[in-house]
Amino acid sequence: PRGGARAAVDSSSANPQRAPPRTMLSQKTRVKNRAPAPIQITAEQLLREAHDRSGGSSAKKQARSQITDPEELREYRMVQRKGFEDAIRMNRVHLGNYVKYAKWEEAQEEFERARSVWERALATDHRSASVWLKYAEMEMRNKFVNHARNVWDRAVTLLPRIDQFWSKYAYMEEMLGNYNIARTVFDRWMKWEPNENAWGAYIRFEERRDDPARARAVFERFVACHPTLEAYLKYARWEDRAQRQAPLARAIYERAVAELADWELPEGQESRLYVAFAKFEERQRELARARAIYGYASTKYPHDAELRSAFVDFEKKHGAVAEIERRVAETRRAEYHDRLEAAPFDYDAWLDLVKLEEETARAILLAEAANGDDSADRPDRWDAVREAYERGVAQAPRNRTEKRAWRRYVYLWINYAVFEELTARDVGRSRAVYRACLDLVPHRHFTFAKLWLLAAELEVRARDLGAARRLLGEALGRCAHLAKPKLYLGYMELERSLGEVDRCRAILAKFVAAAPSKVRAWTAFADFEAGLGERRRARAVYDLAVDQPVLDAPETVWKAYIDWEMRLEEAAQSRKQKASAGQDDDGMVDEDLEDVEDDDEADPAPAEGRVARLYERLLDRTKHVKAWLSYARYRLERSQRDGPSAGDEAWRGVFRRAHEYLKSQDAPKDDRVVLLEAWARAEADAVDARGPDDAEAAKRLDEVRAMMPRKIKKRRPRADDETAFEEYYDYVFPDDQKAPINLKLLDMARKWKAGQLDVGGVAGNDR
């Protein structure tokens, strides 16, 4: 071929008229025809054509040659053997060539030649399990039993760790009925100590032979070879379920318990043996033995969840109610202990644990009392509960500056103290618990008013009022910088329930002095004085409160002050109406309605004017639209109560003042809209009250509606993206519309234009 190629090249070079070689630069771009072909070819057709050209389908469809002459058969075999031998000669270590060769010789029924090929393959690689298997299967397939036995024997001798050889060897002998030879094969196999599946195959063979004694002997050898939990459990289950030999199964379980150490059991399955043993005894109706096994295992493995669940299920099926509850309690206790070992600061788990201990101790106490046991009143019956509480309160939070970490922990202390007082009936221990908790809380950073108040209430119930006052006094002294409202108000309520008014005033005065910026202190003080009927004191407290330069919620104290004065005003008005009508109130006078005349004498302004003066003082402090609306609403209600002619101008004047102020101060347009809408509603109500015939009221309503703005849509750049715009609504008020700034400039330009035209006209006439 090389010479032919060279000759072709020489002949082409000798041709003087050959075309010059084309290059990429010399080639001209040709326009290809991109129109679709008249006959379309699919990808499937292309693949099929390529496959046919490569000879793929021709090999399958090649017709079988019919041989009618022995000479032709001899020639055909010689050609095939030559091909196989050439393939082996080219790659001697490739076992696939030997396998194909041997199978072809088997198909030609040349078994001696096939054996020769298999032997040559084994001589190449005797460790190939597939070659041994195919060799033996050929002998068995053609019923050469002795040859197959010889192959299996050689295979298990050379490769004894391949279980498939032993299994097929024994199965062949069993199928042939040579049970003794099969048993001998199994015995030879077992000497190599194979895995559990091999022992199981031997046992199943003996079961098929219906020889339980030999199977039991194999099991004994099995557990001796593999002393594992699974081996013992298989042996015991076989005796129990297959052979119905309960005594032998029990003996096996007992052997397993005695012979298997903890380190020989799988991790996490230590209790599996005891659970299986107990279930076996349960099936045999030996409930006492099963309960004893469960109890021993629970003592040995107290944290095993599977064991606890099995024990509880057993007690639910066969135990008494008390025993079931005891087992459930033990299971829950173990679960809580596991949670607390993983998270010792989980105070919810501690609360659940102490609640469980209390329920258990209470159940035991009731059971002993029902049985007439005199030991039910022994002092140590609550020791388990106290131990749980002590363990829980010993886990104090490590963060001593954050109150959130202490909330659940303090609840644990409170439950401990309540338990000692109400359940254990030991006031001394309850007092000690409160004191220990109070000494533990870092009062410099935070405190718990509930804790102080509960400790003081305990002293009150113990009839030691002095101790309660000393405790709360200590609380006010140590926690003065925190100014806890609940602490002061709780102390005040205690003294108020005892009728100690002066002490209440002293506590509230301390509260106000400790937190002058807290509205709650001032309102509590004023409400207390008002509740006592001391209006002068209450009014003085309110005046001090609203004069404070700094308040956390000034609108609250102003609202409380105004509401209180409005209640007094309404009460005074009601009394005047009753007095003018000559009605008697049967001596039923509210505490808040007493001594109105005395207040009027003390204050030269009438009672009806105090609310208005308060609103004026409020407007001196703030001009918020809500203050204006509240003032106008008060004036409107006052006019509706006194009559339309009495106060119409008052509330209308408030609305007018508010509107002028908001307009002059360039207030937010939304506030102005809210004010005008409220004003329009008030004018509409006035029109409804006077009737549609009142032209003056209708005129005022039209004037207010004329001041309402128009709602227009505008566009503005977005805050997050200056290139984008967003739409929003704006209000345009009629009284805010001003003349355009360039109006004067346009007027001057117009005059200049007119002057230019006049000058041009005169010049034209001159020409």
NUMI-523795 format. One record per residue (C-alpha): x, y negated, z; residue in one letter. Coordinates in steps of 0.05 Angstrom, whole numbers, padded with zeros to 5 digits, always signed. Layout:
N
XYZA;...
REM end
This chain:
767
+00000+00000+00000P;+00057-00048+00014R;+00086-00037-00056G;+00018-00048-00087G;+00009-00112-00050A;+00079-00136-00070R;+00065-00119-00142A;+00001-00158-00140A;+00037-00217-00112V;+00092-00212-00165D;+00042-00207-00222S;+00005-00268-00197S;+00069-00308-00192S;+00090-00287-00261A;+00027-00317-00291N;+00046-00387-00314P;-00026-00409-00322Q;-00049-00394-00251R;-00087-00450-00217A;-00049-00493-00169P;-00061-00480-00096P;-00118-00520-00067R;-00108-00561-00005T;-00157-00596+00041M;-00138-00663+00011L;-00144-00640-00061S;-00212-00608-00052Q;-00271-00650-00070K;-00332-00650-00028T;-00385-00607-00060R;-00457-00617-00045V;-00487-00552-00020K;-00557-00532-00036N;-00593-00535+00029R;-00660-00515+00002A;-00689-00450+00030P;-00676-00387-00009A;-00735-00357-00046P;-00725-00291-00008I;-00715-00300+00067Q;-00671-00250+00105I;-00683-00240+00180T;-00630-00228+00232A;-00657-00158+00243E;-00644-00142+00170Q;-00573-00168+00174L;-00558-00126+00235L;-00588-00064+00204R;-00547-00074+00140E;-00483-00084+00180A;-00498-00021+00220H;-00511+00020+00157D;-00447-00004+00124R;-00406+00015+00185S;-00432+00086+00180G;-00474+00085+00242G;-00538+00111+00213S;-00505+00154+00160S;-00472+00196+00214A;-00539+00209+00246K;-00574+00222+00181K;-00519+00265+00153Q;-00548+00330+00129A;-00524+00393+00162R;-00484+00438+00117S;-00510+00509+00111Q;-00457+00562+00117I;-00473+00629+00085T;-00404+00659+00079D;-00359+00683+00136P;-00301+00652+00100E;-00336+00584+00100E;-00350+00592+00174L;-00277+00609+00188R;-00255+00548+00148E;-00306+00503+00184Y;-00281+00526+00252R;-00209+00517+00231M;-00223+00445+00210V;-00260+00430+00275Q;-00206+00461+00318R;-00153+00423+00280K;-00190+00359+00294G;-00196+00374+00368F;-00124+00395+00373E;-00101+00331+00337D;-00142+00290+00386A;-00111+00325+00446I;-00042+00318+00415R;-00052+00243+00407M;-00076+00233+00479N;-00060+00293+00522R;-00083+00263+00588V;-00152+00243+00564H;-00198+00297+00594L;-00257+00278+00551G;-00224+00311+00490N;-00217+00376+00529Y;-00289+00373+00552V;-00315+00363+00481K;-00270+00418+00455Y;-00292+00467+00508A;-00366+00452+00498K;-00358+00462+00423W;-00324+00529+00434E;-00382+00547+00481E;-00431+00529+00427A;-00393+00574+00379Q;-00398+00629+00433E;-00323+00633+00435E;-00321+00638+00511F;-00250+00661+00516E;-00227+00601+00475R;-00272+00556+00518A;-00240+00584+00582R;-00172+00572+00551S;-00190+00499+00537V;-00218+00490+00609W;-00154+00519+00637E;-00112+00472+00594R;-00154+00414+00622A;-00143+00438+00694L;-00069+00445+00679A;-00069+00372+00657T;-00107+00347+00720D;-00130+00398+00771H;-00157+00343+00817R;-00214+00324+00770S;-00278+00346+00804A;-00320+00337+00741S;-00276+00387+00703V;-00285+00440+00757W;-00360+00428+00760L;-00369+00433+00684K;-00324+00494+00681Y;-00364+00531+00734A;-00430+00508+00706E;-00409+00537+00638M;-00396+00604+00670E;-00461+00603+00709M;-00501+00580+00649R;-00475+00639+00608N;-00485+00687+00667K;-00412+00703+00678F;-00420+00711+00753V;-00351+00737+00770N;-00318+00684+00728H;-00361+00630+00762A;-00345+00658+00830R;-00271+00658+00812N;-00276+00584+00789V;-00313+00563+00852W;-00264+00599+00897D;-00205+00566+00862R;-00240+00497+00866A;-00255+00501+00942V;-00185+00526+00954T;-00152+00469+00917L;-00202+00414+00936L;-00234+00434+01002P;-00257+00363+01019R;-00306+00358+00961I;-00372+00381+00992D;-00406+00389+00925Q;-00362+00450+00908F;-00381+00485+00973W;-00454+00468+00966S;-00460+00494+00894K;-00418+00555+00911Y;-00463+00574+00969A;-00526+00559+00930Y;-00503+00604+00873M;-00491+00662+00920E;-00559+00649+00954E;-00594+00649+00887M;-00559+00715+00869L;-00583+00745+00935G;-00513+00752+00963N;-00532+00722+01031Y;-00472+00750+01068N;-00425+00721+01016I;-00463+00654+01021A;-00456+00656+01097R;-00382+00670+01088T;-00376+00609+01042V;-00412+00566+01094F;-00366+00592+01149D;-00305+00576+01107R;-00334+00507+01095W;-00348+00494+01168M;-00276+00508+01186K;-00258+00442+01151W;-00306+00405+01199E;-00347+00369+01146P;-00398+00315+01159N;-00468+00323+01187E;-00500+00336+01119N;-00458+00399+01109A;-00479+00426+01178W;-00550+00409+01160G;-00544+00450+01096A;-00518+00510+01134Y;-00575+00504+01185I;-00627+00499+01130R;-00598+00561+01098F;-00607+00600+01162E;-00678+00573+01169E;-00694+00597+01099R;-00667+00665+01120R;-00714+00660+01181D;-00658+00672+01229D;-00666+00621+01287P;-00611+00654+01328A;-00558+00642+01275R;-00586+00571+01264A;-00580+00558+01339R;-00509+00583+01337A;-00494+00536+01279V;-00525+00479+01319F;-00479+00496+01378E;-00419+00494+01332R;-00446+00428+01303F;-00451+00392+01370V;-00383+00420+01389A;-00353+00393+01325C;-00390+00327+01326H;-00409+00309+01398P;-00450+00248+01379T;-00517+00222+01400L;-00548+00236+01332E;-00524+00309+01335A;-00554+00321+01403Y;-00620+00288+01383L;-00624+00330+01320K;-00611+00393+01360Y;-00664+00375+01412A;-00716+00356+01360R;-00704+00421+01324W;-00715+00462+01386E;-00776+00421+01405D;-00813+00414+01339R;-00788+00470+01295A;-00778+00526+01346Q;-00827+00502+01400R;-00776+00516+01454Q;-00788+00461+01505A;-00741+00490+01559P;-00684+00495+01509L;-00698+00424+01484A;-00698+00398+01556R;-00632+00433+01568A;-00602+00399+01507I;-00626+00331+01530Y;-00595+00344+01598E;-00530+00366+01566R;-00529+00301+01525A;-00539+00259+01587V;-00484+00295+01623A;-00433+00301+01567E;-00440+00235+01529L;-00405+00177+01561A;-00426+00105+01549D;-00367+00092+01503W;-00389+00150+01459E;-00458+00119+01447L;-00469+00070+01389P;-00467-00003+01409E;-00536-00030+01421G;-00567+00040+01424Q;-00545+00062+01493E;-00616+00073+01517S;-00638+00112+01456R;-00622+00179+01488L;-00663+00163+01550Y;-00721+00137+01510V;-00722+00201+01468A;-00716+00244+01530F;-00773+00207+01564A;-00818+00213+01503K;-00803+00287+01500F;-00825+00295+01573E;-00887+00253+01558E;-00906+00300+01501R;-00897+00358+01550Q;-00944+00321+01598R;-00888+00316+01649E;-00905+00244+01668L;-00867+00243+01733A;-00804+00266+01699R;-00814+00215+01643A;-00825+00159+01694R;-00762+00180+01731A;-00722+00179+01667I;-00748+00110+01649Y;-00733+00084+01718G;-00662+00111+01718Y;-00649+00083+01648A;-00678+00015+01669S;-00630+00013+01727T;-00571+00032+01683K;-00589-00015+01625Y;-00631-00072+01655P;-00625-00117+01594H;-00645-00068+01539D;-00706-00096+01504A;-00724-00030+01469E;-00722+00008+01534L;-00765-00044+01570R;-00817-00042+01514S;-00820+00034+01514A;-00827+00035+01590F;-00883-00016+01589V;-00920+00023+01535D;-00913+00086+01576F;-00941+00053+01638E;-00999+00023+01598K;-01018+00092+01574K;-01007+00133+01638H;-00994+00086+01696G;-01039+00052+01747A;-01058-00021+01742V;-01010-00043+01796A;-00953-00004+01764E;-00969-00034+01696I;-00968-00104+01724E;-00903-00090+01760R;-00871-00064+01696R;-00896-00124+01656V;-00869-00170+01709A;-00801-00136+01707E;-00800-00141+01631T;-00816-00215+01633R;-00764-00225+01688R;-00711-00192+01646A;-00729-00235+01587E;-00724-00298+01628Y;-00657-00276+01655H;-00632-00265+01584D;-00656-00334+01564R;-00623-00366+01624L;-00557-00331+01612E;-00556-00359+01542A;-00581-00429+01563A;-00574-00443+01638P;-00601-00514+01630F;-00667-00491+01600D;-00711-00516+01656Y;-00775-00492+01623D;-00748-00421+01629A;-00732-00434+01703W;-00803-00459+01714L;-00831-00397+01680D;-00786-00353+01723L;-00806-00384+01789V;-00879-00381+01768K;-00871-00307+01754L;-00837-00297+01822E;-00893-00334+01857E;-00947-00292+01823E;-00910-00228+01839T;-00901-00247+01912A;-00973-00269+01918R;-00997-00203+01887A;-00955-00163+01936I;-00982-00205+01994L;-01054-00193+01973L;-01041-00118+01965A;-01010-00113+02034E;-01066-00153+02065A;-01118-00108+02031A;-01083-00047+02059N;-01084-00076+02130G;-01009-00082+02133D;-00988-00127+02191D;-00922-00142+02157S;-00957-00186+02106A;-00941-00247+02150D;-00867-00234+02153R;-00825-00296+02140P;-00782-00265+02086D;-00838-00250+02038R;-00821-00312+01997W;-00746-00300+01994D;-00747-00280+01920A;-00785-00343+01901V;-00738-00387+01942R;-00678-00353+01911E;-00704-00368+01841A;-00716-00440+01859Y;-00647-00447+01890E;-00615-00418+01828R;-00654-00465+01784G;-00640-00530+01823V;-00567-00512+01825A;-00563-00524+01750Q;-00562-00600+01754A;-00555-00638+01688P;-00484-00660+01672R;-00506-00726+01641N;-00518-00773+01699R;-00536-00835+01658T;-00593-00810+01613E;-00660-00801+01646K;-00689-00757+01592R;-00642-00700+01612A;-00668-00703+01684W;-00743-00702+01673R;-00755-00627+01671R;-00702-00617+01725Y;-00738-00663+01774V;-00803-00626+01759Y;-00769-00563+01783L;-00752-00597+01849W;-00824-00623+01856I;-00852-00553+01844N;-00804-00526+01896Y;-00828-00577+01948A;-00901-00565+01932V;-00891-00490+01938F;-00860-00498+02006E;-00916-00543+02030E;-00978-00509+02001L;-00958-00437+01991T;-00905-00423+02043A;-00937-00471+02093R;-00869-00498+02114D;-00871-00574+02117V;-00800-00578+02144G;-00770-00542+02084R;-00813-00584+02037S;-00786-00648+02069R;-00715-00621+02062A;-00727-00605+01989V;-00750-00676+01975Y;-00691-00706+02012R;-00641-00661+01975A;-00671-00682+01908C;-00671-00756+01927L;-00598-00752+01947D;-00581-00718+01881L;-00614-00767+01833V;-00567-00823+01810P;-00611-00882+01830H;-00559-00931+01804R;-00578-00914+01733H;-00650-00891+01739F;-00700-00864+01789T;-00766-00826+01792F;-00823-00863+01826A;-00864-00800+01828K;-00811-00767+01871L;-00811-00823+01922W;-00887-00826+01925L;-00895-00751+01933L;-00845-00750+01989A;-00882-00808+02023A;-00949-00774+02014E;-00921-00712+02047L;-00902-00754+02108E;-00972-00784+02109V;-01003-00715+02108R;-00956-00696+02164A;-00984-00755+02203R;-00918-00791+02205D;-00936-00859+02176L;-00871-00891+02200G;-00829-00841+02162A;-00870-00854+02099A;-00859-00929+02105R;-00786-00920+02118R;-00779-00875+02057L;-00815-00924+02011L;-00776-00982+02040G;-00713-00944+02024E;-00739-00934+01954A;-00752-01008+01945L;-00683-01025+01972G;-00643-00974+01932R;-00682-00984+01867C;-00693-01060+01870A;-00650-01070+01808H;-00694-01022+01769L;-00760-01055+01790A;-00803-00994+01778K;-00876-01018+01773P;-00903-00950+01792K;-00862-00950+01856L;-00885-01018+01880Y;-00957-01006+01860L;-00958-00937+01892G;-00932-00966+01957Y;-00983-01022+01953M;-01040-00972+01941E;-01018-00933+02002L;-01020-00994+02046E;-01085-01017+02015R;-01117-00950+02031S;-01096-00962+02103L;-01125-01032+02103G;-01057-01067+02111E;-01070-01130+02069V;-01009-01168+02093D;-00963-01110+02077R;-00994-01106+02008C;-00979-01180+01996R;-00908-01170+02021A;-00897-01111+01973I;-00926-01149+01914L;-00884-01210+01931A;-00822-01165+01930K;-00845-01137+01864F;-00852-01208+01834V;-00785-01228+01863A;-00750-01166+01835A;-00781-01172+01766A;-00805-01244+01752P;-00806-01231+01678S;-00853-01171+01682K;-00925-01188+01668V;-00949-01126+01704R;-00923-01153+01771A;-00960-01219+01764W;-01025-01188+01740T;-01024-01136+01795A;-01013-01191+01847F;-01069-01233+01818A;-01117-01174+01812D;-01104-01157+01884F;-01120-01227+01908E;-01181-01231+01863A;-01205-01164+01890G;-01201-01193+01960L;-01241-01254+01938G;-01182-01300+01947E;-01192-01343+01885R;-01145-01397+01906R;-01089-01347+01917R;-01105-01311+01852A;-01107-01376+01813R;-01041-01397+01844A;-01009-01331+01824V;-01035-01338+01753Y;-01008-01410+01750D;-00940-01386+01772L;-00942-01331+01721A;-00958-01374+01661V;-00905-01425+01683D;-00850-01373+01681Q;-00799-01388+01627P;-00789-01316+01607V;-00842-01261+01605L;-00841-01194+01571D;-00913-01201+01546A;-00938-01273+01558P;-01001-01262+01517E;-01024-01209+01567T;-01021-01254+01628V;-01054-01311+01590W;-01111-01266+01568K;-01120-01238+01639A;-01121-01309+01667Y;-01171-01334+01616I;-01216-01272+01622D;-01218-01280+01697W;-01236-01354+01693E;-01289-01337+01641M;-01320-01286+01688R;-01321-01338+01744L;-01353-01389+01697E;-01406-01340+01675E;-01420-01323+01748A;-01427-01396+01766A;-01473-01409+01708Q;-01516-01349+01727S;-01521-01374+01799R;-01542-01443+01775K;-01595-01414+01731Q;-01622-01372+01788K;-01621-01431+01835A;-01657-01475+01785S;-01710-01421+01773A;-01719-01410+01848G;-01701-01335+01844Q;-01671-01297+01902D;-01615-01246+01892D;-01635-01209+01955D;-01568-01223+01986G;-01531-01180+01933M;-01472-01225+01919V;-01409-01200+01885D;-01343-01214+01919E;-01319-01250+01857D;-01379-01297+01861L;-01370-01322+01932E;-01347-01390+01953D;-01355-01423+01885V;-01375-01487+01920E;-01311-01486+01961D;-01270-01477+01898D;-01306-01535+01866D;-01289-01579+01925E;-01217-01558+01924A;-01211-01570+01849D;-01239-01637+01826P;-01251-01610+01756A;-01317-01572+01747P;-01314-01496+01741A;-01338-01499+01669E;-01277-01539+01649G;-01224-01492+01676R;-01226-01445+01616V;-01221-01503+01568A;-01162-01531+01606R;-01129-01463+01604L;-01137-01460+01529Y;-01108-01529+01523E;-01048-01508+01565R;-01041-01446+01522L;-01042-01489+01459L;-00987-01532+01489D;-00945-01469+01493R;-00962-01437+01426T;-01001-01456+01364K;-01012-01386+01340H;-01074-01375+01299V;-01100-01324+01348K;-01099-01375+01404A;-01139-01424+01361W;-01189-01370+01342L;-01198-01348+01414S;-01209-01420+01436Y;-01259-01432+01380A;-01295-01368+01396R;-01301-01389+01469Y;-01329-01457+01449R;-01377-01424+01400L;-01404-01375+01453E;-01410-01433+01502R;-01450-01473+01452S;-01495-01413+01437Q;-01507-01405+01511R;-01519-01478+01527D;-01557-01495+01463G;-01539-01516+01392P;-01537-01590+01408S;-01491-01583+01468A;-01427-01555+01439G;-01429-01553+01364D;-01379-01609+01357E;-01334-01576+01408A;-01322-01511+01370W;-01323-01547+01304R;-01270-01595+01331G;-01226-01536+01351V;-01231-01507+01281F;-01216-01576+01251R;-01155-01586+01296R;-01129-01517+01280A;-01137-01528+01206H;-01102-01595+01207E;-01045-01567+01249Y;-01034-01506+01205L;-01037-01549+01143K;-00988-01601+01170S;-00938-01549+01196Q;-00938-01510+01130D;-00960-01447+01168A;-00967-01380+01132P;-01023-01380+01083K;-01052-01316+01112D;-01063-01351+01179D;-01099-01408+01145R;-01143-01359+01107V;-01161-01323+01171V;-01179-01388+01205L;-01222-01413+01147L;-01259-01346+01142E;-01275-01349+01217A;-01297-01422+01209W;-01341-01404+01150A;-01374-01346+01189R;-01387-01394+01247A;-01419-01445+01201E;-01460-01390+01168A;-01485-01367+01236D;-01503-01439+01252A;-01543-01444+01188V;-01579-01379+01205D;-01594-01405+01275A;-01622-01472+01252R;-01657-01447+01189G;-01647-01461+01115P;-01683-01527+01120D;-01626-01560+01159D;-01589-01597+01104A;-01533-01621+01150E;-01514-01550+01171A;-01515-01527+01099A;-01471-01586+01080K;-01420-01568+01132R;-01419-01496+01107L;-01407-01520+01036D;-01350-01565+01060E;-01316-01506+01094V;-01326-01462+01033R;-01296-01517+00990A;-01232-01512+01031M;-01225-01437+01017M;-01166-01420+00972P;-01163-01386+00905R;-01128-01318+00901K;-01080-01315+00843I;-01030-01263+00819K;-00956-01281+00813K;-00891-01247+00796R;-00825-01250+00834R;-00758-01214+00832P;-00754-01152+00874R;-00711-01153+00937A;-00675-01088+00919D;-00667-01103+00845D;-00661-01174+00819E;-00670-01153+00747T;-00739-01123+00762A;-00802-01161+00782F;-00861-01145+00826E;-00931-01173+00828E;-00961-01204+00890Y;-01022-01245+00909Y;-01017-01317+00932D;-01067-01368+00956Y;-01076-01437+00927V;-01114-01486+00972F;-01153-01543+00940P;-01125-01596+00987D;-01054-01573+00974D;-01057-01586+00898Q;-01014-01647+00885K;-01003-01687+00822A;-00945-01663+00779P;-00879-01694+00795I;-00865-01714+00723N;-00932-01750+00715L;-00901-01819+00722K;-00844-01801+00675L;-00895-01780+00622L;-00934-01844+00632D;-00871-01886+00621M;-00853-01845+00560A;-00922-01856+00532R;-00916-01932+00542K;-00847-01932+00510W;-00875-01895+00450K;-00931-01944+00444A;-00882-02003+00447G;-00839-01972+00393Q;-00899-01965+00348L;-00918-02038+00359D;-00848-02062+00343V;-00847-02021+00279G;-00914-02049+00258G;-00891-02121+00267V;-00827-02109+00227A;-00867-02079+00169G;-00912-02140+00166N;-00852-02186+00164D;-00825-02149+00103R;
REM end
